Amino acid sequence: MGVGPSCFVRVTCPNQAPVLHHVSSFPCRIGRVQGNEIVIPDRSISSLHAVLELHGGDQIQIEDQWSTNGIYLDTRRVSQLLVNRLLRLNLGNVRVDLALNVEDFASIPVDTPSQDGVQPVKKYPTSHSSRLSKPSLSRTDVLKLAAKPGVGKGSWIAGDSPAATISRVAGSGRRGIVCPHCWHRFDIDEFLFIARHQSLIGDPVLGSDAQQRFLPSRFTLEGNALDATGTSCPDMACPRCHLRIPQAASEMPPLFLSIVGATSSGKSYFLTSLSWELRNTLSRNFAISFTDTDAVNNQMLNDFEETIFLNSDQDSLVALRKTELQGELYNQVLLDNMLINLPKPFMFTVTPAEHHPNYKEVRDKMSRTLVLYDNAGEHFEPGMDSVDNPTTQHLLHSDTIFFLFDPTKDVRFRRLLPDSDDPQLSAKARVQRQEIILTEMINRIKKYSGLRSGRKTGKTLIVIVSKCDIWKHLLKVELPDEPWQWENQYNTCVLDVNLIKNVSYQLRELLESICPELVSTAESFAGEVLYLPNSALGHSPELNDETGMIGIQPCKVRPFWGTIPMLYFFYQRGFIPCVPDDSRLKKPESKFEIQLSGDIYFVTVPGRKKPLQVPLSYAGWQIQVPNTDQWFTIPPEP
């Protein structure tokens, strides 16, 4: 049997000696967190940054995984490259050299990238209206987007290279746009336009009532396509599913995020509270604008926000309608001669506000389209994943997954809350084994991504333990309403990540004592699992005696830690700073023996029968021994 394809990867982090890897098994994942085949512990590297995989059976290629700081060949951002020669790349602030033969490295010096990262990419104009002389310009010229300049010095942003752009970069060899509806990847010049004239009705994918989609050859001076009647058509659509893609979503790189949970676990309330709080918190405290990318796609969520937070009748009981398996949250399209339901994403535009202290430097890096997916809980139950119902395949593309765990559905949690009068804890209320939903989610990701058994994903999994207004007294730890503080050197607030990490560990310990199978399932899948308390409402709902239904009074709604999962998501990507080390209030520490075994730190605490087990993702943070005043710091990752 012959020897299969292989290559050599030389990784040089700033101010460190190079590390050489021989890769002969594919796919080979490259990222910051444990679980990747090549781990690069540098803040400018994304959790899953790139993948080496086989192309055409025997050719090796490196492919960007929508990383924050990208892959650069010289000064050009690339998304996909064949390793058919010596390649000198920059991943964030890290030099990565690729070669098919180790001898090829002898021809280049061993250098260390500076902390300033790579040089800015050449800029191209984003607006064409100022230079269009006639509407017959080529389609590619009209649609070509800008490659963004790099971030300047003095920023807290992790890395100095720009965010991924959705423009085609010459020589990248990879299609640059991912449809938020069907996840089809395509080139900019494959965009279809949506006819506006009333006579142009009937689309083969969307049905007889839909406006036609067409590939244009003529454009207006503003860059809009002209349909067959000469009508200006600004709206664009995916070439596969024909669904409309808002202009902002086509210009700003996407961040995909999935919300998973059991039936009636409160996902709609959580998402409504999350979006409403982010609209206020991000601008007021972190100088980040959070707005709807498209009011049409977000209409249901906006209606939910009005029901809970802007209701004119603050005292009457209201309730959000349940997410259905079909209906207005889904688009039905005809693909491959099958009627398929695709989930409607909620899309938000995230940009630095103009009063941001480093607005000009970070504007391009932080400008993103946040794409959120919410499904009915039934979609995650075993047996519900089918060819004509691929509604949960967004999980493959999500950077982070929020798993909503509802303690009121766990009979063991209920036993610890005997005095609660919450109607969700009544004997008639449904209980459910929620780790089965989590296991089904993991199995689907592994099935479609080819993730090998025993390997952990580079995605972050955030387990959100909801309705904490009922049970948070069980968690004997400090829980401030706002785990952030003002930082003068940034002229913005900074997130207290150490507090969040400690709360996460205390909650992990509580969950291990009550439902250990949830913890083991989560941590067998993801290298980083964060556990966060959350209350979308801040109080228990009430039972309507007349209807027998549960409802809430809008006047009593006080969300607790509603934004923290998303703030941590933004912190991971360098959009939000954490409390600097010199400003962090550190607790007096006890001296404990700490040993690393695999991906677990074992902490020997006198008086405890068993050592504490702390996952590797807590390395570098100060942690409290549960139910004591003793503290210790986990050493940084080796």
Helices and strands as residue ranges (DSSP letters): E 7-12, E 19-23, E 28-31, E 38-39, E 50-55, E 59-64, E 71-73, E 76-78, E 80-82, E 87-91, E 94-99, G 102-107, H 139-143, E 177-178, E 185-186, G 188-190, E 192-194, E 201-203, E 207-211, E 213-214, E 225-226, E 232-233, E 236-237, E 244-245, H 247-251, E 254-261, H 267-286, E 288-292, H 299-309, E 330-335, E 338-343, E 346-352, H 359-366, E 368-374, G 377-380, G 393-396, E 400-405, G 407-409, H 411-415, G 423-425, H 434-449, E 457-465, H 468-471, G 472-474, E 484-487, E 492-495, H 497-514, H 516-525, E 526-533, E 542-543, E 550-551, G 554-556, H 564-572, G 581-583, E 593-597, E 600-604, E 612-615, G 616-618, E 622-624, E 631-633
